[in-house]
Amino acid sequence: MRNATVVVAAVLVAACARGESQTVEQAPPVPVRLADVVTDEVARPVRATGTVGPKEEVGLGFKVGGVVSAVHVNAGDVVRAGRTLAVLDLAEIDAAVTRAQSALAKADRDLERARRLYRDSVATLSQVQDAETAAEVARADAEAARFNRRHAVITASADGVILRRSVEGGELVSPGTVALVLGSRARGSVLRAGLSDRDVMRVSRGDTA
């Protein structure tokens, strides 16, 4: 029994000797910064997916109806101001211009003849006034025909990019039909994103995005 006690004591002494021989490396001190505790309201960010595009979108169409002769651009094409984008078949439109100009020429001749006859006391003042009215109407019709002719051709109103194309060559369109949508770069670009009703209530003008 005494021998067992001696063995246990020797084991304990050896273990203590090994523990004392190991050196413990201390980690370097970590610098910290103190700050006052404050209470603040942290809003959950609003996340949305959108597209970047021109700030101004312009719908381009024909003033009169007719058959589309040609469309020279596609969606995504970059265009310069004044470029011809689409054209109607001008046969019928040009014929209308010719008729209006011929009617104006006849009305001017009738007016000149009525004035000459009035000076010779052959025509009455009422007849001269009727001829003047007819000439004014014919002049307005001719101007309207020329206006329609100019707007039977779509040109780019500003530098930009074609966003949408809605017509094809040979298609019959009615007056005012939007044939192309032009993204004008005159006023820069903008990010358009759709928000849910709940997120809309959390967004205010001037928020950082």
Backbone torsions as a table, in degrees:
resi	resn	phi	psi	omega
1	MET	NA	-39.4	178.6
2	ARG	-65.6	-37.6	179.3
3	ASN	-63.9	-39.9	179.2
4	ALA	-63.2	-38.6	179.8
5	THR	-65.4	-38.4	179.7
6	VAL	-65.6	-39.3	-179.6
7	VAL	-65.0	-45.2	179.9
8	VAL	-61.2	-42.7	179.1
9	ALA	-63.7	-38.7	179.3
10	ALA	-64.7	-39.6	179.3
11	VAL	-63.5	-43.4	-179.5
12	LEU	-64.7	-40.2	178.6
13	VAL	-64.2	-41.4	179.2
14	ALA	-64.2	-41.8	179.6
15	ALA	-63.5	-41.4	179.1
16	CYS	-64.7	-36.2	-179.9
17	ALA	-65.7	-40.8	178.0
18	ARG	-65.7	-40.0	179.7
19	GLY	-62.4	-39.6	-179.0
20	GLU	-70.6	-26.9	-177.9
21	SER	-75.0	-20.5	-179.5
22	GLN	-81.3	134.7	178.8
23	THR	-100.8	136.0	-179.0
24	VAL	-97.6	120.6	178.4
25	GLU	-89.9	123.7	-179.1
26	GLN	-89.7	139.2	178.5
27	ALA	-69.3	146.5	177.9
28	PRO	-64.9	152.3	-178.9
29	PRO	-65.5	143.5	-179.6
30	VAL	-99.1	122.3	178.9
31	PRO	-69.9	142.1	178.7
32	VAL	-129.0	156.4	177.3
33	ARG	-122.6	134.0	-177.7
34	LEU	-97.3	145.4	178.2
35	ALA	-144.7	152.5	178.0
36	ASP	-71.1	144.6	177.3
37	VAL	-81.2	123.9	178.7
38	VAL	-125.1	158.8	177.7
39	THR	-107.5	126.7	-177.9
40	ASP	-142.0	156.0	178.9
41	GLU	-96.8	118.8	-179.2
42	VAL	-103.1	116.6	-178.6
43	ALA	-89.2	139.8	176.9
44	ARG	-70.0	130.3	-177.6
45	PRO	-64.3	148.7	176.3
46	VAL	-92.1	123.0	-178.6
47	ARG	-112.9	133.4	-178.7
48	ALA	-150.3	155.5	177.1
49	THR	-107.9	133.8	-178.4
50	GLY	-146.4	-171.0	179.4
51	THR	-130.7	144.4	176.2
52	VAL	-95.3	129.4	-178.7
53	GLY	-157.1	178.8	178.6
54	PRO	-59.5	144.5	-178.6
55	LYS	-69.7	-29.6	-175.8
56	GLU	-116.0	124.4	176.6
57	GLU	-111.4	127.7	-175.5
58	VAL	-117.6	123.1	175.0
59	GLY	-83.6	125.5	-177.7
60	LEU	-111.9	130.5	-179.9
61	GLY	-146.2	-179.6	-179.4
62	PHE	-95.0	141.4	177.8
63	LYS	-69.0	-33.9	-178.6
64	VAL	-119.0	161.6	175.8
65	GLY	-83.7	165.4	179.2
66	GLY	162.0	-169.9	179.7
67	VAL	-96.4	129.7	180.0
68	VAL	-70.8	122.0	179.5
69	SER	-81.6	-45.1	-177.7
70	ALA	-160.8	147.4	172.3
71	VAL	-122.9	119.8	-169.9
72	HIS	-95.6	0.6	-177.0
73	VAL	-135.4	161.6	175.4
74	ASN	-125.5	166.7	177.9
75	ALA	-60.6	132.9	-179.2
76	GLY	100.0	-12.4	-179.8
77	ASP	-72.7	137.0	174.9
78	VAL	-89.6	129.8	-175.3
79	VAL	-127.3	158.7	176.2
80	ARG	-105.8	154.3	-180.0
81	ALA	-59.4	134.9	179.0
82	GLY	93.0	-7.9	-179.5
83	ARG	-71.9	139.8	176.8
84	THR	-74.0	125.8	-175.3
85	LEU	-106.4	-38.9	-178.9
86	ALA	-156.0	154.1	-176.0
87	VAL	-140.5	140.1	171.0
88	LEU	-84.2	163.0	170.7
89	ASP	-66.5	118.7	-169.8
90	LEU	-92.1	1.1	-175.7
91	ALA	-59.8	-52.2	-178.5
92	GLU	-69.3	-37.9	-177.9
93	ILE	-68.4	-42.6	177.8
94	ASP	-64.7	-34.6	177.9
95	ALA	-65.3	-38.1	177.7
96	ALA	-65.0	-38.2	176.9
97	VAL	-63.9	-42.9	179.8
98	THR	-62.4	-43.3	179.0
99	ARG	-62.7	-43.0	-178.9
100	ALA	-65.8	-39.4	178.9
101	GLN	-68.7	-37.6	177.4
102	SER	-66.0	-40.5	178.1
103	ALA	-64.4	-36.9	177.8
104	LEU	-66.5	-42.8	178.6
105	ALA	-60.9	-41.8	178.8
106	LYS	-66.1	-41.4	179.9
107	ALA	-64.0	-37.7	177.1
108	ASP	-65.5	-38.6	178.4
109	ARG	-66.9	-41.3	178.8
110	ASP	-63.5	-38.9	179.6
111	LEU	-66.3	-43.2	179.1
112	GLU	-63.4	-40.0	178.6
113	ARG	-66.6	-40.8	179.7
114	ALA	-64.2	-39.8	178.4
115	ARG	-65.6	-38.9	179.9
116	ARG	-66.4	-42.6	178.8
117	LEU	-66.2	-34.8	179.0
118	TYR	-66.7	-38.6	177.2
119	ARG	-64.2	-30.1	178.8
120	ASP	-89.0	7.1	179.1
121	SER	64.0	28.4	177.2
122	VAL	-97.4	-42.2	179.5
123	ALA	-98.1	154.7	179.3
124	THR	-89.9	165.5	177.3
125	LEU	-63.1	-36.2	179.0
126	SER	-61.7	-39.8	178.7
127	GLN	-65.7	-38.4	176.8
128	VAL	-64.3	-43.5	179.5
129	GLN	-64.2	-38.6	176.7
130	ASP	-63.8	-38.9	178.9
131	ALA	-67.7	-37.3	177.3
132	GLU	-64.1	-43.1	177.8
133	THR	-61.8	-43.6	179.1
134	ALA	-62.0	-38.2	179.6
135	ALA	-68.1	-39.2	178.0
136	GLU	-64.3	-41.5	178.8
137	VAL	-64.6	-43.9	179.7
138	ALA	-63.5	-38.2	178.9
139	ARG	-65.6	-40.2	178.0
140	ALA	-65.7	-40.4	178.5
141	ASP	-63.4	-40.0	179.8
142	ALA	-66.0	-40.8	178.3
143	GLU	-65.2	-39.1	177.9
144	ALA	-64.5	-40.4	179.3
145	ALA	-64.3	-41.7	178.2
146	ARG	-66.9	-36.3	177.5
147	PHE	-63.0	-45.6	178.3
148	ASN	-62.9	-36.3	177.8
149	ARG	-63.1	-43.1	179.1
150	ARG	-63.5	-36.6	-176.9
151	HIS	-92.6	11.9	168.6
152	ALA	-86.1	-0.6	176.4
153	VAL	-123.1	126.2	179.3
154	ILE	-93.9	126.0	175.5
155	THR	-120.5	154.9	179.3
156	ALA	-69.3	125.7	-178.7
157	SER	-79.7	-16.2	180.0
158	ALA	-161.7	167.3	173.0
159	ASP	-64.8	142.6	179.6
160	GLY	172.8	-157.1	-178.8
161	VAL	-133.2	143.6	178.0
162	ILE	-77.1	118.2	-178.9
163	LEU	-87.9	-40.1	-178.8
164	ARG	-144.2	147.5	174.3
165	ARG	-124.7	124.5	-171.9
166	SER	-113.1	-6.3	-177.0
167	VAL	-130.1	162.3	178.0
168	GLU	-129.4	161.0	176.6
169	GLY	-60.6	136.8	-178.4
170	GLY	87.7	-4.5	-178.8
171	GLU	-83.3	140.8	177.2
172	LEU	-89.0	123.0	-178.0
173	VAL	-119.9	153.1	177.7
174	SER	-94.4	163.0	-179.9
175	PRO	-59.0	137.0	177.7
176	GLY	84.8	-2.9	179.1
177	THR	-63.3	129.3	178.4
178	VAL	-75.7	113.2	-177.8
179	ALA	-91.0	-35.9	-177.3
180	LEU	-141.3	150.5	172.9
181	VAL	-116.8	120.5	-178.1
182	LEU	-102.7	126.7	172.2
183	GLY	-87.6	102.1	-175.8
184	SER	-78.5	138.0	177.3
185	ARG	-95.6	9.9	-177.3
186	ALA	-64.2	-29.4	-177.2
187	ARG	-116.5	20.4	176.0
188	GLY	85.2	-164.1	-176.2
189	SER	-117.5	165.6	-179.0
190	VAL	-149.5	152.2	174.9
191	LEU	-99.2	121.4	178.8
192	ARG	-106.4	122.3	-179.0
193	ALA	-134.8	142.3	178.0
194	GLY	-92.3	135.5	-179.4
195	LEU	-120.7	149.4	174.1
196	SER	-73.3	164.3	-180.0
197	ASP	-59.5	-37.2	-179.5
198	ARG	-66.8	-40.8	-179.6
199	ASP	-73.1	-30.7	178.9
200	VAL	-60.4	-37.4	-179.3
201	MET	-68.9	-17.2	-177.5
202	ARG	-97.1	-2.8	-176.7
203	VAL	-106.1	134.9	178.1
204	SER	-126.4	155.3	178.1
205	ARG	-60.5	132.2	179.7
206	GLY	94.9	-4.2	177.8
207	ASP	-63.1	147.2	176.2
208	THR	-74.7	135.2	-179.5
209	ALA	-125.3	NA	NA
